[in-house]
Amino acid sequence: MSELIELTGISKVLKGQEQPRTILDGVDLTVRAGESVAIVGRSGSGKSTLLSVLGLFDRPDSGTYALNGRDISRLPERHAAKLRSSHFGFVFQRFFLLKHLTAAQNVAMALINGQGWLSRRERRTRVMNALDQVGIAHLAKNRPAKMSGGEQQRVAIARALVREPQILLADEPTGALDIETGTIVIDALLDATTRGCALILVTHDRDHAARMGRIVDLEAGVLSERVPA
Ligand SMILES: Nc1ncnc2c1ncn2[C@@H]1O[C@H](COP(=O)(O)OP(=O)(O)OP(=O)(O)O)[C@@H](O)[C@H]1O
């Protein structure tokens, strides 16, 4: 069986006006369905860049990226955009919720693009399931201004989950939250892995990283896997 994600020798070089800078340097990473992986490392070590490559926002300069056994390293943008919406869910430090919409409407927005035609009833069921999965179905009719930061981030996670992605990419999703709320958000993300979704989490928080099945460390663009304690 092929792996879900297989990065081999991924490099990314920034070619500015000055000397080219290597941001990712020969990264190898394999992720299977249902796995949770923390990417840790100092500020500027290349974590967000790696996540951008994984989420097809950016292409590697060398190396290969295989998704479900298919080489997608040099995919044209229009194909990449399709894959992004069919296979990936994204969660960021900022929630990016639309203020004038309710939680349910914010989540439903993710179904508008790329899901083909869904009946109103089907859409509603999918939205409510996603909100339920992150424990906030009772807040479906609330607008973001009436919710706490943790609740808003859970709406953002529900929005990522509603398309039933194979991979969740989360970049510092607890960065704007207090410890307790952050823990609830990590619970919601980890819960998705029990349904077979792979979770790749960039975090500076050691405790959150320790809850993932694996921890990989980026140092100046070089990735190494930590042996579990
Ligand atoms: N578009 C860009 N233009 C110039 N430099 C960039 C660009 N993108 C990334 N960099 C540089 O590449 C390096 C890696 O950045 P990246 O954001 O991936 O690091 P990071 O590990 O996610 O950092 P942080 O933990 O602070 O978010 C940094 O030195 C950054 O300044």
The ligand as a Gaussian input file, in Angstrom:
#p B3LYP/6-31G(d) Opt

LIG

0 1
 N        8.497000      35.005000       0.707000
 C        9.601000      35.108000       1.430000
 N       10.491000      36.107000       1.179000
 C       11.603000      36.225000       1.918000
 N       11.937000      35.389000       2.903000
 C       11.096000      34.391000       3.197000
 C        9.885000      34.201000       2.478000
 N        9.251000      33.110000       2.986000
 C       10.041000      32.664000       3.971000
 N       11.145000      33.415000       4.096000
 C       12.256000      33.194000       5.029000
 O       12.461000      31.794000       5.064000
 C       12.779000      31.345000       6.383000
 C       11.793000      30.275000       6.803000
 O       10.520000      30.880000       6.993000
 P        9.276000      30.087000       7.592000
 O        8.168000      31.069000       7.700000
 O        9.053000      28.863000       6.821000
 O        9.845000      29.722000       9.050000
 P        9.051000      29.198000      10.315000
 O        9.884000      28.091000      10.878000
 O        7.657000      28.879000       9.970000
 O        9.118000      30.460000      11.261000
 P        8.090000      30.923000      12.440000
 O        8.193000      29.870000      13.498000
 O        8.660000      32.235000      12.874000
 O        6.746000      31.052000      11.840000
 C       12.765000      32.585000       7.250000
 O       14.082000      33.041000       7.410000
 C       11.948000      33.588000       6.456000
 O       12.357000      34.894000       6.747000

